[in-house]
Amino acid sequence: MARLQLELPSCDLFTLELPVRIRDINYGQHLSNDALMALLHEARLQWLQHLGFGSETDVGGKGLIMADAAIVFKNEAFHGDVLQIRLGIDEISRASFELYYDVTHQTQTIAQAKTTMVAYDYQLKKTSKLPPALRAAIEPHGI
């Protein structure tokens, strides 16, 4: 079976450095897959805060939910490594966008990932259009 391949767009939207904590280590003594997802989530939240939004539950009056996620692991990361997570954006539609993550330690790629984020109305319990404030913040960076 062929391995998943991601083609990352330019990942110059936002950059964050996060350390690998002891709780992020699995029985193989390296960064666990679930811990990487949590680090990506933290990067996404800090990016939204950088844009002026409080959290994923309020990005201009609507929330964001994750419709899918894909991760391609390239190398191991270990306790104490400081990971640089660079974000990029692509495929902006009426209600969603794809957020890409390039995770490195020094010069080594650790992982590449993609999440599809969908605007969501928590009161109506259904997807909605991207809020105008969010769309205005992301459209200059994506397709």
DASULRA-V445109 format. One record per run of one state. SS is the DSSP state (alpha for helix, beta for strand, coil for the rest). FROM is the first residue (numbers start at 1). TO is the last residue. If there is no record, write none. Layout:
ss = <SS:SS>
from = <FROM:FROM>
to = <TO:TO>
This chain:
ss = <coil:beta:coil:alpha:beta:coil:beta:coil:alpha:coil:beta:coil:beta:coil:beta:coil:beta:coil:beta:coil:beta:coil:beta:coil:alpha:coil>
from = <1:14:20:22:25:26:31:32:33:51:55:56:58:59:63:74:82:91:96:106:108:122:126:128:132:142>
to = <13:19:21:24:25:30:31:32:50:54:55:57:58:62:73:81:90:95:105:107:121:125:127:131:141:143>
